[in-house]
C-alpha cells in the first residue's frame, strides 16, 4: 500500500472514533499530527514529481540524441553519395553510378538482323558494330566501370549511314535492356582546334562523362588540337586522365583553380564504363597518324567500315521511303499512290545531294507536303482510296489523280515569302560609293537564291558560308551595310528572322568567373535567325592573359558551329587589329572566309554624302559649295582618314554649317532658310 493510501486509512480511523470527538485535547493532538504528516507527504510528493520530471527530461534528451544521430547519419550518407556522383570525393570525376545493367551473358541474338531491316545495304558494317558492342559482354568486362567499356572506329565514305546505323543499334540494345540509355553523347572535336579551347574541351568532355548516355561519339577528330586527342587517347585506353590543373565543381561547371589546395578539387577524369566511338571517313592509317599506334592497337578489333552504296542498295532504300510515303498519304490524304521505277530512281538520285541518306527523306517529306497542298486546294476531299499515279520525267515529279491531267507536283507548294527585295535593293543602291562592297553583297544574295532554286528542283546544294569580316577605317559604312545585308537576306528567305543584333565587347565579356559564357550564349540566342554584328571585334582579344575575352571567343566559335544554318555573324574592326584578332583562335579564320575591305571615301564621295545628309534634314547646298568642299575633304582624307572618320566627318561638317547658317540668318532675315553657302562651312 502506498504512503497516500496508508495516510487516508489512518485519517478515516481517527475521524471515525467517537472518543476523539468528546476529547478536545486528543482532537487537537490528532490535528497537529495530521498537519505534520501532511507536510511530510507534500514534501515526498514534490520529490517524486521532480524525479519523474528529471527522468522525462533524460528520456527526451536521449530521444533527441537518437534522432540527431540518425539525421546526421542520413545526411552524411547523402553527402557522401552526392560527392561521389559529382566526382568530388577523392579528387576524381567519374560518370554517375551506373544503374544495374544486363549481366555479362546478355542476349544479343537477332540484334544485327533487326537493325539490318532499318539500315539497308550495309550488312557487314551492322554486323561489325553489333560485335563491337557485344565484345565486353563476352570478355566478361561489361561491369567494369574503371575503364572504357570498348573502343570502336566507324569509318567509311560520307553519307553511308554510319551515324544512323549507330543510333539504330543503340536504340535496339536499350530496348532490350542491354544498355541503360538509348541516347548518344556526341562531341564535335573540330570545335577545339587550339590551346585556347582547353577549358571548353574539358567542360564538354566532363558533361558527356556525367550524362546518362552510355555511348560517347567523337566526330571530326582531324580538326582537333593534338593535345586534346592525346588526352582522349589516355582516357580511352587507361580509363582515367590526370589533369594538369585543379578544378572545382560549381553548379555543374568545372572551374579552374590552378594549383590551389581547394576542398574537393578535381584531379582526374574517369571513363566510367562507357563506349567510346570515333567517326572518320578514313581508316586505321589516318587514325595512327593522329592518335598513335598504341591507340590503334587498342581499337583494332572493332574497326567497322561502311561501303559505298550500290545502285541496288540505293534503289532498296528509295523503295522503302516510297512505301512509307504511300502509307502516310493513304492515311492522311485518302489517296492510293502507285508509282514505277522512274519515281524510285528519282528519289534514289537525291542521295548525297545535301546530307547523305537524309536528303532522300527530306525529298520524300517535300513530296508529301505537295500532295497535302493538292488535297487542301481541292473543292472536295478525295474519297478514301482515290487512285493517284506518280511519274517522273526530266528530273521533275508529276501526279495524275483518278485519270486526270498530270500535275507538276512540287509546283503546287506555296511560294516562300521573299519580302520587299526591290525596296532593299533600292536602299543598297542609294549608298554612296562602296561599289565593290555592294556588288559582293548582291553576289551573296544571288548565290543563296540559286541554291534555293537547286534545292527546289532536287539538285545538289552547296552550303553557303555567309559569316563575314568587315575591315576598314571608322565611318566607312560597315554598320550601315550590315543592316542592309540583314534585310536583304531576310527578303530573299535566307534568314527566318532577319533581325540585326549589334554588340561590342561589353555585351559579351562578363565581369567575374563563370559570367562570360552565359552572357555570350544569351547574345547568340537573341540573334538566332538573324545577323549578329560585333563592332570593334578585335577588342575581345587583349592578349594571352585576357582569359575572359578568350572565353568569349571560344563560346562564340562554338555557337557559330552549333547554329551554322541559323545565324550569320559579322565581325567589324580596323584592318591591322582584325588580323591580330584572328590569330587569337585558330578556328576563327576558317569560319570567316568572307573578308570585305571597306575603302576610305574620296572627296567627291564625301560631298555626295553631305548632299544626302542635308536633304534628309531639309537643307540644300549651293552649287558653289562643290569645289571648295570636295577639295577640303580630299585634303582631310590625305592627312588622316582613320582619325577624321570618313562619313562621320561629313556629318560633323554639315552640323557645323547648319549652326553657322543660323547665325547668318539673324544678320540677314531675307536669306534662304534652306540654302547652305560655302561660308557656312568651316573650311580651315
C-alpha positions in Angstrom: 0.0 0.0 0.0 1.3 3.4 -0.9 2.1 6.1 1.6 -1.0 8.1 0.4 -3.3 5.1 0.9 -1.9 4.5 4.4 -2.5 8.1 5.3 -6.1 8.1 4.1 -6.8 4.9 6.1 -5.3 6.3 9.2 -7.3 9.5 8.9 -10.5 7.6 8.4 -9.8 5.6 11.5 -9.0 8.6 13.6 -12.1 10.5 12.4 -14.3 7.5 12.9 -13.6 7.2 16.7 -16.1 8.9 18.9 -13.6 9.3 21.7 -11.8 12.0 19.7 -14.9 14.0 19.3 -15.5 14.0 23.0 -11.9 14.9 24.0 -10.8 18.3 22.6 -7.2 17.8 23.7 -7.0 14.5 21.9 -8.6 16.0 18.8 -6.1 18.9 18.8 -3.2 16.5 19.2 -4.5 14.4 16.3 -4.9 17.5 14.2 -1.3 18.6 14.8 -0.1 15.1 13.9 -2.2 15.2 10.8 -0.7 18.5 9.7 2.8 17.3 10.3 2.1 14.1 8.3 0.5 16.2 5.5 3.6 18.3 5.3 5.8 15.2 5.1 3.5 13.8 2.4 3.6 17.1 0.4 7.4 17.1 0.5 7.5 13.5 -0.6 5.1 14.1 -3.5 7.1 17.1 -4.7 10.3 15.0 -4.6 8.6 12.2 -6.6 7.4 14.8 -9.2 10.9 16.2 -9.5 12.3 12.7 -10.0 9.7 12.0 -12.7 10.4 15.3 -14.5 14.1 14.6 -14.5 13.5 11.1 -15.9 11.3 12.6 -18.6 13.9 15.2 -19.4 16.6 12.5 -19.7 14.3 10.4 -22.0 13.7 13.5 -24.1 17.4 14.2 -24.4 18.1 10.6 -25.3 15.4 10.7 -27.9 16.7 13.9 -29.4 20.2 12.4 -29.4 19.0 9.3 -31.2 17.1 11.4 -33.8 20.0 13.7 -34.3 22.4 10.8 -34.8 20.1 9.2 -37.3 19.7 12.5 -39.1 23.4 13.1 -39.2 24.0 9.6 -40.4 21.4 10.1 -43.3 22.9 13.5 -44.2 26.4 12.0 -44.2 25.3 9.2 -46.4 23.5 11.5 -48.8 26.5 13.9 -48.9 28.9 11.1 -49.5 26.8 9.8 -52.3 26.4 13.3 -53.8 30.2 13.9 -53.6 30.8 10.5 -55.3 28.3 11.3 -58.1 29.8 14.8 -58.6 33.3 13.4 -58.7 34.4 15.4 -55.7 35.2 12.6 -53.3 38.8 11.6 -53.6 39.6 14.3 -56.2 38.2 12.4 -59.2 35.5 13.0 -61.8 33.6 9.9 -62.6 30.4 9.1 -64.5 27.3 8.8 -62.4 26.9 5.5 -60.6 25.6 3.1 -63.3 22.2 1.6 -62.9 22.0 -2.2 -62.9 22.5 -3.4 -66.4 22.3 -6.8 -68.1 24.8 -9.5 -67.0 27.8 -10.5 -69.0 25.6 -13.1 -70.7 23.2 -10.5 -72.2 21.2 -11.8 -75.1 22.4 -10.3 -78.4 20.7 -12.8 -80.6 18.8 -11.2 -83.5 20.1 -7.7 -82.9 22.0 -7.4 -86.1 19.2 -8.9 -88.2 16.7 -6.4 -86.6 19.0 -3.4 -87.4 19.6 -4.6 -90.9 15.9 -4.1 -91.7 16.4 -0.4 -90.9 19.9 0.1 -92.3 19.9 -1.2 -95.8 22.9 -2.0 -98.0 25.4 -2.1 -95.1 25.0 -5.7 -93.7 28.7 -6.3 -92.9 29.0 -2.9 -91.2 26.0 -3.5 -89.0 27.3 -7.0 -88.0 30.7 -5.4 -87.1 29.1 -2.7 -84.9 26.9 -5.2 -83.0 30.0 -7.3 -82.5 31.8 -4.3 -81.0 29.0 -3.7 -78.5 28.9 -7.4 -77.6 32.7 -7.7 -77.1 32.8 -6.6 -73.4 30.0 -9.0 -72.5 31.8 -11.9 -74.0 35.1 -10.9 -72.4 33.4 -10.5 -69.0 34.3 -6.8 -68.6 30.9 -5.3 -69.2 30.5 -4.5 -65.5 33.9 -2.7 -65.3 33.3 1.0 -64.6 37.0 1.8 -64.1 37.8 1.7 -67.9 36.0 2.4 -71.2 33.7 -0.5 -72.0 35.0 -0.7 -75.5 36.6 1.5 -78.3 35.5 1.4 -81.9 36.1 3.3 -85.1 33.2 3.7 -87.6 34.7 4.7 -90.9 33.7 4.9 -94.5 32.5 7.4 -97.2 30.4 10.4 -96.2 26.7 9.7 -96.3 26.9 5.9 -96.0 24.8 5.7 -92.8 27.5 5.5 -90.1 25.7 7.7 -87.6 22.3 6.3 -88.5 23.4 2.7 -88.0 25.0 3.5 -84.6 21.7 5.2 -83.5 19.7 2.1 -84.6 22.0 -0.3 -82.8 22.0 1.7 -79.6 18.2 2.1 -79.6 17.7 -1.7 -80.1 20.2 -2.5 -77.3 18.5 -0.1 -75.0 15.1 -1.6 -75.8 16.4 -5.0 -74.8 17.8 -3.6 -71.5 21.4 -4.3 -72.5 22.2 -0.6 -72.5 20.6 1.6 -69.8 20.0 4.5 -72.2 19.2 5.0 -75.9 20.9 8.4 -76.0 24.3 9.1 -77.6 26.5 12.0 -76.4 28.3 13.4 -79.4 31.4 15.8 -79.3 32.4 17.6 -82.4 36.2 17.7 -81.9 36.6 20.3 -84.6 35.3 22.9 -82.1 38.6 22.6 -80.2 41.3 23.5 -82.7 43.8 25.2 -80.4 45.1 25.7 -76.9 42.6 28.4 -76.2 39.8 25.9 -76.1 41.2 23.7 -73.3 38.7 24.8 -70.7 35.8 24.4 -73.1 37.1 20.9 -74.2 37.4 19.7 -70.6 34.0 21.1 -69.6 32.3 19.4 -72.6 34.1 16.2 -72.0 33.2 16.3 -68.3 29.5 16.9 -69.2 29.5 14.0 -71.6 31.0 11.7 -69.0 28.4 12.8 -66.4 25.5 12.2 -68.8 23.2 9.2 -68.6 24.3 8.2 -72.1 26.4 5.0 -72.2 27.8 5.8 -75.6 30.2 8.7 -76.3 30.7 9.6 -80.0 33.6 11.7 -81.3 33.3 13.3 -84.7 35.8 15.3 -86.9 38.9 14.4 -84.9 41.1 15.6 -87.7 40.3 19.2 -86.8 41.1 18.8 -83.1 44.3 20.0 -81.4 46.8 17.3 -80.8 47.0 17.7 -77.0 43.3 17.1 -76.7 43.5 14.0 -78.8 46.3 12.8 -76.5 44.0 13.4 -73.5 41.2 11.4 -75.2 43.5 8.5 -76.1 44.8 8.3 -72.5 41.3 8.4 -71.1 40.0 5.8 -73.6 42.9 3.3 -73.1 43.7 3.7 -69.4 40.3 4.6 -68.1 41.4 7.8 -66.4 43.0 11.1 -67.3 45.1 13.1 -64.8 44.5 16.8 -65.2 47.4 19.3 -65.2 45.3 21.8 -63.2 42.9 21.5 -60.4 39.2 22.1 -60.8 36.2 22.5 -58.5 32.6 21.9 -59.4 30.3 25.0 -59.3 26.7 24.4 -60.4 27.8 21.6 -62.6 30.6 23.5 -64.3 34.3 22.9 -63.8 36.2 26.0 -62.7 39.9 26.1 -62.9 41.6 26.9 -59.5 45.2 26.4 -60.7 47.3 24.6 -58.1 45.3 25.8 -55.1 44.5 23.2 -52.5 40.8 23.8 -52.7 38.5 21.4 -50.8 37.2 18.6 -53.1 39.4 19.7 -56.0 39.1 17.5 -59.1 42.3 15.9 -60.2 41.3 13.5 -63.0 38.5 12.3 -65.3 37.3 8.7 -65.5 35.9 6.8 -68.4 33.1 5.4 -66.2 32.5 2.2 -68.3 31.2 4.0 -71.4 31.6 3.1 -75.0 34.0 5.4 -76.9 33.0 5.6 -80.6 35.1 7.6 -83.2 33.8 8.6 -86.6 36.1 9.1 -89.6 35.9 8.9 -93.4 39.4 7.3 -93.3 40.7 4.1 -91.8 43.3 3.0 -89.3 46.2 4.5 -91.1 44.9 8.1 -90.6 43.9 7.1 -87.1 47.5 6.0 -86.3 48.9 9.3 -87.7 46.8 11.3 -85.3 46.5 9.1 -82.2 49.5 6.8 -82.5 50.0 3.1 -82.9 49.0 2.3 -79.2 45.6 3.7 -79.7 45.1 1.8 -83.0 46.1 -1.4 -81.3 43.5 -0.8 -78.6 40.8 -0.3 -81.2 41.9 -2.6 -83.9 39.4 -5.4 -83.2 36.5 -3.1 -83.8 37.2 -1.0 -86.9 33.9 -1.0 -88.7 33.7 0.1 -92.3 30.8 1.1 -94.5 31.0 0.7 -98.2 29.7 3.0 -101.0 26.1 2.2 -101.7 25.5 0.1 -104.8 22.7 1.2 -107.2 20.7 -1.8 -105.9 21.1 -0.7 -102.3 20.0 2.8 -103.1 17.0 1.5 -105.0 16.1 -0.6 -102.0 16.3 2.4 -99.7 14.3 4.5 -102.1 11.6 1.8 -102.3 11.4 1.7 -98.5 10.9 5.5 -98.4 8.3 5.5 -101.1 6.4 2.7 -99.3 6.4 4.9 -96.2 5.2 7.8 -98.3 2.3 5.8 -99.7 1.2 4.7 -96.3 1.3 8.2 -95.0 -0.6 9.7 -98.0 -3.3 7.0 -97.8 -3.8 7.6 -94.1 -3.8 11.4 -94.1 -4.9 12.3 -97.6 -7.0 9.4 -98.8 -5.1 8.9 -102.0 -3.9 5.4 -103.1 -0.4 6.1 -104.6 1.1 4.0 -107.3 4.4 4.6 -109.0 7.0 3.0 -111.2 10.8 2.6 -111.2 11.2 6.1 -112.6 10.0 7.6 -109.4 12.2 5.3 -107.4 15.2 6.3 -109.4 14.4 10.0 -109.0 14.3 9.6 -105.2 17.5 7.5 -105.2 19.2 10.2 -107.2 18.7 12.6 -104.2 21.3 10.6 -102.2 24.2 12.7 -101.1 23.0 16.0 -102.6 22.8 17.6 -99.2 23.4 15.2 -96.3 23.6 11.6 -97.4 20.6 9.4 -96.7 18.8 12.3 -95.1 18.5 14.0 -98.5 16.2 11.2 -99.7 14.0 11.5 -96.6 13.9 15.3 -97.0 12.8 14.9 -100.6 10.1 12.5 -99.6 8.8 15.0 -97.0 8.7 17.7 -99.7 6.6 15.4 -101.9 4.2 14.7 -99.1 3.7 18.4 -98.4 3.0 18.9 -102.1 0.4 16.1 -102.1 -1.2 17.6 -99.0 -1.3 21.0 -100.8 -3.2 19.4 -103.7 -5.8 18.0 -101.2 -6.2 21.4 -99.5 -6.8 23.1 -102.8 -9.4 20.6 -104.0 -13.0 21.5 -103.9 -13.9 18.2 -102.2 -12.0 15.7 -100.1 -10.9 12.7 -102.2 -12.7 9.5 -101.4 -10.6 7.1 -99.5 -8.6 5.0 -102.0 -8.8 7.5 -104.8 -6.1 6.4 -107.3 -3.1 8.7 -107.8 -0.2 7.9 -110.1 3.3 9.4 -109.6 5.6 9.6 -112.5 8.9 11.3 -113.2 10.4 12.9 -116.3 13.1 15.5 -116.9 14.0 15.4 -113.2 10.6 16.6 -112.2 7.8 14.7 -110.4 4.2 14.6 -111.7 0.9 13.3 -110.2 -2.2 12.1 -112.0 -5.3 11.8 -109.9 -8.1 9.5 -111.0 -7.0 9.6 -114.6 -7.0 13.4 -114.8 -4.3 15.7 -116.2 -0.7 15.3 -114.9 0.2 18.0 -112.3 3.7 19.3 -111.7 3.7 18.2 -108.1 6.3 20.4 -106.5 5.0 23.5 -108.3 1.9 23.1 -106.0 3.9 24.1 -103.0 3.3 27.7 -101.8 6.0 30.2 -102.7 8.1 31.2 -99.7 7.7 34.8 -98.7 10.6 36.9 -100.0 9.8 40.3 -98.6 10.3 43.5 -100.5 13.5 42.7 -102.3 13.1 45.8 -104.6 13.0 48.1 -101.6 16.1 46.7 -100.1 17.9 46.8 -103.4 16.9 50.5 -103.7 18.3 51.2 -100.3 21.5 49.4 -101.1 21.9 51.3 -104.4 21.4 54.6 -102.6 24.6 54.1 -100.5 27.3 56.4 -101.8 30.4 54.7 -103.1 31.4 51.2 -101.9 30.6 49.7 -105.3 32.8 46.6 -104.8 31.2 46.1 -101.3 27.7 46.4 -102.7 28.5 44.0 -105.6 29.8 41.5 -103.0 26.5 41.7 -101.0 24.5 41.2 -104.2 26.7 38.3 -105.1 26.0 36.6 -101.8 22.2 37.1 -102.2 22.3 35.7 -105.8 24.2 32.6 -104.6 21.6 32.0 -101.9 18.8 32.3 -104.3 20.5 30.0 -106.8 21.0 27.3 -104.1 17.3 27.6 -103.1 16.3 27.0 -106.7 18.5 24.0 -107.0 17.1 22.6 -103.8 13.6 23.0 -105.1 14.5 21.1 -108.2 16.1 18.3 -106.2 19.6 19.2 -107.4 22.7 19.1 -105.2 23.1 22.1 -102.9 26.3 23.7 -101.9 26.5 25.1 -98.4 26.8 28.9 -98.4 29.0 30.3 -95.6 27.8 33.8 -95.0 29.9 34.7 -91.9 31.9 37.8 -92.8 34.6 40.2 -91.6 34.2 43.9 -92.4 37.5 45.7 -92.1 38.2 49.4 -92.7 38.6 52.8 -91.0 35.8 54.4 -88.9 32.9 55.9 -90.8 33.3 53.7 -94.0 29.8 52.3 -93.8 30.4 48.9 -92.1 27.4 49.1 -89.8 25.1 50.5 -92.5 26.0 47.7 -94.9 25.4 45.1 -92.1 21.9 46.5 -91.5 21.1 46.4 -95.2 22.5 42.9 -95.6 20.3 41.5 -92.8 17.3 43.0 -94.6 18.4 41.6 -97.9 18.9 38.0 -96.5 15.5 38.1 -94.8 13.8 39.4 -98.0 15.1 36.5 -100.1 14.3 33.9 -97.4 17.8 33.1 -96.3 17.1 34.1 -92.7 13.9 33.3 -90.8 14.1 36.4 -88.6 16.4 38.9 -90.3 17.0 41.0 -87.1 20.4 42.7 -86.6 21.8 42.4 -83.1 24.7 44.9 -82.6 27.1 44.3 -79.8 30.5 45.2 -78.5 32.9 43.6 -76.0 30.9 44.9 -73.1 27.9 42.8 -74.2 29.9 39.6 -74.5 32.6 39.6 -71.7 31.5 39.1 -68.1 32.8 40.7 -65.0 33.6 37.6 -63.0 34.5 34.0 -63.4 31.7 32.0 -64.9 29.8 35.0 -66.2 31.2 35.3 -69.8 30.0 32.1 -71.4 26.3 32.5 -70.3 26.5 36.2 -71.3 27.8 35.3 -74.8 25.3 32.5 -75.2 22.5 34.8 -74.4 23.6 37.2 -77.1 23.9 34.4 -79.6 20.4 33.1 -78.7 18.9 36.6 -79.3 20.5 36.7 -82.8 19.3 33.3 -84.0 17.5 33.6 -87.3 19.3 36.9 -88.0 22.6 38.7 -88.1 25.0 39.2 -85.1 27.2 42.2 -85.7 30.2 42.6 -83.4 31.7 46.1 -83.8 35.4 46.5 -82.8 35.6 42.8 -82.5 39.4 42.9 -82.0 38.7 44.3 -78.5 37.6 40.8 -77.5 41.3 39.8 -77.5 43.7 41.8 -75.3 46.5 39.3 -75.2 47.0 35.8 -73.7 46.3 37.0 -70.2 42.8 38.1 -71.1 41.0 34.9 -70.1 37.6 36.4 -70.1 38.0 37.6 -73.7 39.4 34.3 -74.8 36.4 32.6 -73.2 34.0 34.8 -75.1 35.8 34.0 -78.4 35.7 30.2 -77.6 32.0 30.4 -76.8 31.3 32.4 -80.0 33.2 29.9 -82.2 31.2 27.0 -80.6 27.9 28.9 -81.1 28.7 29.6 -84.7 29.2 25.9 -85.3 26.2 24.8 -83.3 23.9 27.2 -85.3 25.6 27.2 -88.6 22.3 27.2 -90.6 20.5 29.7 -88.4 22.9 32.6 -87.8 25.1 35.0 -89.7 27.9 36.6 -87.8 29.7 39.7 -89.0 32.9 40.9 -87.2 33.9 44.5 -87.8 37.1 46.5 -87.0 40.2 48.1 -88.2 42.3 46.1 -90.7 45.5 45.6 -88.7 43.8 45.0 -85.4 41.5 42.4 -87.0 44.5 40.5 -88.4 45.9 40.1 -84.9 42.4 39.2 -83.6 42.1 36.3 -86.0 45.2 34.8 -84.5 43.7 34.5 -81.1 41.8 31.4 -82.1 42.8 29.1 -85.0 39.1 28.3 -85.6 38.2 31.9 -86.3 39.8 32.4 -89.7 38.3 29.2 -91.1 34.8 30.2 -90.0 35.0 33.7 -91.6 36.1 33.1 -95.2 34.4 36.3 -96.4 36.6 39.3 -95.6 35.5 42.6 -97.1 37.7 45.7 -97.0 35.8 49.0 -96.8 37.9 51.7 -98.6 38.1 55.3 -97.4 35.8 57.7 -99.2 37.1 60.2 -101.7 36.4 63.9 -101.5 33.8 63.6 -104.2 32.0 60.8 -102.4 32.0 62.7 -99.1 30.5 65.7 -100.9 27.7 63.4 -102.2 27.2 62.0 -98.7 26.9 65.6 -97.4 24.3 66.4 -100.0 22.3 63.3 -98.9 22.5 64.2 -95.3 21.5 67.8 -95.9 18.4 66.6 -97.9 17.3 64.3 -95.1 17.5 67.3 -92.7 15.6 69.7 -95.0 18.6 71.6 -96.3 20.3 72.1 -99.7 23.9 73.1 -100.6 24.5 75.9 -103.1 26.3 74.7 -106.2 29.3 76.9 -105.3 29.9 74.6 -102.3 31.0 71.7 -104.5 34.6 72.7 -105.4 35.8 74.0 -102.1 34.1 71.3 -100.0 35.4 68.5 -102.2 38.9 69.9 -102.1 38.7 70.2 -98.3 37.5 66.6 -97.9 40.4 65.4 -100.1 42.9 67.3 -98.0 41.5 65.9 -94.8 41.4 62.3 -96.1 45.0 62.6 -97.2 46.1 63.9 -93.8 44.5 61.1 -91.7 41.4 59.3 -92.9 41.3 57.0 -89.9 41.1 59.8 -87.4 38.9 62.1 -89.4 36.2 59.5 -89.6 35.2 59.4 -93.3 31.4 59.7 -93.3 31.3 61.0 -89.8 33.5 63.9 -90.9 30.9 64.8 -93.5 28.1 64.7 -90.9 30.1 66.8 -88.4 30.9 69.4 -91.2 27.2 69.6 -92.1 26.1 70.1 -88.5 28.6 73.0 -88.0 27.4 74.5 -91.3 23.8 74.5 -90.0 24.8 76.2 -86.8 26.7 78.9 -88.7 23.8 79.4 -91.1 21.6 80.1 -88.1 24.0 83.0 -87.1 23.9 84.3 -90.7 20.1 84.3 -90.8 19.9 86.5 -87.8 22.0 89.1 -89.6 20.2 88.6 -92.9 16.5 87.9 -92.4 15.8 87.7 -96.1 18.3 84.9 -96.7 17.0 81.4 -97.7 16.2 79.2 -94.7 17.2 76.1 -96.6 20.3 77.0 -98.6 23.8 76.4 -97.2 26.6 78.6 -98.6 30.4 77.9 -98.7 30.9 80.4 -95.9 28.7 78.3 -93.6 31.3 75.5 -93.7 34.4 75.9 -91.6 36.9 75.0 -94.3 40.1 75.8 -92.4 
